[in-house]
């Protein structure tokens, strides 16, 4: 299978773990130059760099807290240094801390909205000058944003907000040929497996028509599709990858 | 450059939309699949192009809004089928006053009935992890003055796709819908179909992929 993203320059936020990690690796495998940004887990970054497809001449990781302006400046500087420009931006980072409404503290609410929505807007804003015409922005949303789920009020509100961000930015950047889309995964099995009690796991599984959990690599392949020329007419869309729920 | 490799896969592309059938059949063939294309009418250009593409492709003439037409298509398929693409017609415009029962029925038959009959007919022949892709229109969600029949049929494909995904999912069969915008080239629609037909889309089922350039 020929590499279809050869020569493309990609930034992946939250790029060393979970869906971000799988996306970074898939991009590397498909020939792209990759800059994976992570907040603090140096061991995950080291694990990523140990993969064969992580070609050190075109793949890099940068540690930066993108919730802060200095952290974003650090990412922009690293993107300029290692990539020179950005063809593909994958806004993936996020936090996941379920809480019932009556237990949701004000700081936790603010953090959840910021870390799952606002940060993607300000990171995109910071990288806008480096984003090349004809490029692609892919946001990672959540399938549950559409369906709703108890104890996920803040998380789903933020993830649902990505749909509006996606549609508006797609219209705003269309004149530059930049496409903006969102991938909304269902329950994802990552390199760390699925952290669910067996009964919950079984009941979730029976609700998935394909009878298997979507893997981080499954999601990454749809991200790559949206970043590729195959999706040249796809913009402003939110695409679920959830096994048919 | 495409990273979609469908070598050894057997694809069935049926429909009434000549442009969509042609674009999908040719791109699936270019990706290595063996294609049976079916269209209601003649398509000399497509027949020639499939021949030029090399491989054992076929073109049959059949009206898949009728069960006997589907039988004709299935006879042309040898063995199992990995990929099924259905493409209804580009919805026409008919003001309510001219929307006779016949016009209404034709609109639904050419889109919904054809899709159901094809999937029902091919179901026993579907290979493990087969992919079904219906091609419809964003008209179903947009709506348009004078296009109520086409819009109803397009919206119907959403429910059809979601239900078939749930029904066939346990057997590993994926079912997705591509909703094309009015200004999108058939080649760009076919590129998304190609992805959905491939194992790269293995996590996606029951989903509507809007291909409208973001309008």
Interface residues (C-beta under 8 A of the other chain):
Chain A: X1 X2 X3 X4 X6 X30 X167 X170 X171 X174 X179 X180 X185 X208 X209 X210 X211 X214 X215 X218 X219 X221 X222 X224 X225 X228 X229 X230 X231 X232 X233 X234 X235 X236 X237 X239 X240 X241 X242 X243 X244 X245
Chain B: X1 X2 X3 X4 X5 X162 X165 X166 X167 X168 X169 X170 X172 X174 X175 X181 X184 X185 X188 X189 X191 X192 X194 X195 X200 X201 X202 X203 X204 X205 X206 X207 X209 X210 X211 X212 X213 X214 X215
